[in-house]
């Protein structure tokens, strides 16, 4: 039987038992990866070869809340063939984090979001060519995901120059590297075209730094 990465994280989370991550603090994270587009959305837009995610959040005990911005480059297909578009998702996630062993942690996350796809379909207000009206796809959706990360204390001076992370002196911050996978379900609407149901499967490799995880 073949297990997905998310299923493996769920199993690890259950196996980890009550050993939750116990660190509080604000943090910032950034990640980059790839997104596969399926369902009706795939009839108009292809997969994203470049996906970026920026987030700011706060952890209290094993729980964390992220506010994030995710950007995708999307190539058009069918009527949009030959054009490149931008997918923009803004959302909020809740994350439950559990410690496995040493610096190794796993987490589950889920939340709500709003997505806009810039179609480049520009019209103008009647009798006023100075007022462009953008007709983009817009919609709301839900996301669930899972990840695994390595976290530890590093020197804050490394923010200025990365080799300084490994100095023996200076204040410390918490940093982590992580691998994340997620499923986003969204329904996109357009004022002059039919609505599209979309499923976006994203893989990200990222880095976080802050007060504590």
C-alpha positions in Angstrom: 0.0 0.0 0.0 1.4 3.4 -1.0 1.3 6.2 1.6 1.3 9.9 0.8 3.7 12.3 2.6 0.7 13.8 4.5 -0.4 10.4 5.6 3.1 9.6 6.9 3.1 12.9 8.9 -0.3 12.0 10.5 1.1 8.6 11.5 4.2 10.3 13.0 2.1 12.8 14.8 0.0 10.0 16.4 3.1 8.0 17.3 4.7 11.1 18.9 2.2 10.9 21.7 1.9 13.8 24.2 5.4 15.2 23.5 4.3 18.6 22.2 6.6 21.4 21.2 6.8 23.8 24.1 8.1 27.2 22.9 6.3 30.5 22.5 7.1 33.4 20.3 6.7 35.3 17.0 8.3 34.0 13.9 8.7 34.7 10.2 9.0 32.1 7.5 9.6 31.9 3.7 9.4 28.9 1.4 9.7 28.0 -2.2 8.4 25.1 -4.3 6.1 23.7 -6.9 2.3 23.6 -7.3 0.2 21.1 -9.3 -3.2 22.4 -10.6 -6.1 20.0 -11.1 -9.9 19.9 -11.5 -11.6 22.6 -13.6 -8.9 25.1 -13.0 -6.5 23.0 -15.0 -8.6 23.6 -18.1 -7.4 27.2 -18.1 -4.1 27.2 -16.1 -1.1 24.8 -16.0 1.0 23.8 -13.0 3.1 26.4 -11.3 6.8 25.8 -11.6 7.5 28.6 -9.1 5.6 29.0 -5.8 6.6 31.3 -3.0 5.1 31.6 0.5 5.7 34.3 3.1 4.2 34.1 6.6 4.3 35.7 10.0 2.9 33.8 13.0 2.9 33.2 16.7 3.2 30.0 18.6 1.8 29.3 22.0 2.5 25.9 23.3 1.8 23.3 20.6 -0.4 25.7 18.6 0.6 28.3 16.1 -1.3 30.8 13.9 0.1 31.9 10.5 -1.0 34.8 8.3 0.5 34.2 4.9 0.8 35.3 1.3 1.4 32.7 -1.4 2.3 33.6 -5.0 2.3 31.3 -8.0 3.4 31.7 -11.7 0.7 30.1 -13.9 0.9 29.5 -17.6 -2.3 29.7 -19.5 -3.9 26.9 -21.6 -6.8 26.7 -24.0 -8.0 30.3 -24.6 -5.2 31.7 -22.4 -2.4 29.7 -24.1 0.8 31.6 -24.5 0.2 33.9 -21.6 1.6 33.9 -18.0 -0.5 34.8 -15.0 -0.1 35.3 -11.3 -2.0 33.4 -8.6 -2.2 35.2 -5.3 -3.5 33.6 -2.1 -3.9 35.3 1.2 -5.0 33.2 4.2 -4.8 32.2 7.9 -3.7 28.8 9.1 -3.8 27.1 12.4 -1.0 24.7 13.1 -0.6 21.9 15.6 3.1 20.9 16.3 4.5 17.9 18.0 8.0 17.0 18.9 9.3 13.6 17.6 12.8 13.4 18.9 15.5 16.0 19.5 15.2 18.9 17.0 12.8 16.9 14.8 9.1 18.0 14.8 6.0 17.3 12.7 2.9 19.4 12.3 -0.6 19.4 10.8 -2.2 22.7 9.5 -5.4 23.9 8.0 -7.2 27.2 7.4 -9.2 29.5 5.2 -7.9 31.7 2.3 -8.8 34.0 -0.6 -7.3 33.5 -4.1 -7.0 35.8 -7.0 -5.7 34.9 -10.5 -4.6 37.8 -12.6 -5.9 36.9 -16.1 -4.7 40.1 -17.8 -8.2 40.6 -19.1 -8.4 44.4 -19.0 -11.4 46.5 -19.9 -12.2 50.2 -19.6 -15.0 52.1 -18.1 -17.6 53.3 -20.5 -16.6 56.6 -22.1 -13.4 56.8 -20.0 -10.4 55.1 -21.4 -8.3 56.3 -18.4 -10.1 53.9 -16.0 -8.9 50.3 -16.6 -11.2 47.7 -15.1 -9.4 44.4 -14.3 -11.5 41.2 -14.6 -9.7 38.6 -12.6 -10.7 35.2 -11.2 -11.4 35.5 -7.5 -12.6 33.0 -4.9 -12.4 31.6 -1.4 -11.1 28.3 -0.4 -9.8 26.0 2.3 -6.3 24.4 2.8 -5.0 21.5 4.8 -1.4 20.3 5.0 1.4 18.7 7.0 5.1 19.1 7.4 8.3 18.0 9.1 11.0 20.3 10.3 14.2 20.6 12.2 14.4 23.4 14.8 17.2 24.7 17.0 18.9 27.7 18.5 21.3 29.8 16.4 23.1 33.1 16.9 21.1 36.1 15.9 24.1 37.7 14.2 23.7 35.2 11.4 20.8 37.3 10.2 23.5 39.8 9.0 25.8 37.2 7.5 25.0 33.5 7.6 28.4 32.0 8.8 27.8 34.0 12.0 25.0 31.6 12.9 27.7 29.3 14.1 29.5 31.8 16.4 30.0 30.9 20.1 28.9 34.3 21.3 25.9 36.6 21.0 22.1 36.3 21.5 20.3 33.3 20.1 17.1 32.9 18.1 15.2 29.9 17.1 15.5 28.8 13.5 14.2 25.8 11.5 14.2 24.3 8.1 11.1 22.4 6.9 9.4 20.4 4.2 5.7 21.1 3.7 2.9 19.7 1.6 -0.6 21.0 1.3 -3.9 20.7 -0.6 -5.9 23.9 -1.4 -9.5 23.7 -2.6 -10.9 26.9 -4.2 -13.8 28.0 -6.3 -12.9 30.9 -8.6 -15.4 33.3 -10.1 -15.1 35.6 -13.1 -17.6 38.3 -14.2 -17.6 37.2 -17.9 -16.7 33.5 -17.7 -17.9 30.4 -15.9 -16.7 29.6 -12.4 -13.8 27.2 -11.9 -13.3 24.6 -9.1 -9.6 24.2 -8.4 -7.3 21.9 -6.4 -3.8 23.0 -5.9 -1.3 20.5 -4.5 1.9 22.3 -3.3 5.3 21.1 -2.1 7.5 23.7 -0.3 11.0 23.8 1.2 11.3 26.6 3.7 13.1 28.4 6.5 11.7 30.0 9.7 13.3 32.3 12.3 11.9 33.9 15.4 11.5 33.8 19.1 10.5 30.2 19.5 8.8 27.2 18.0 
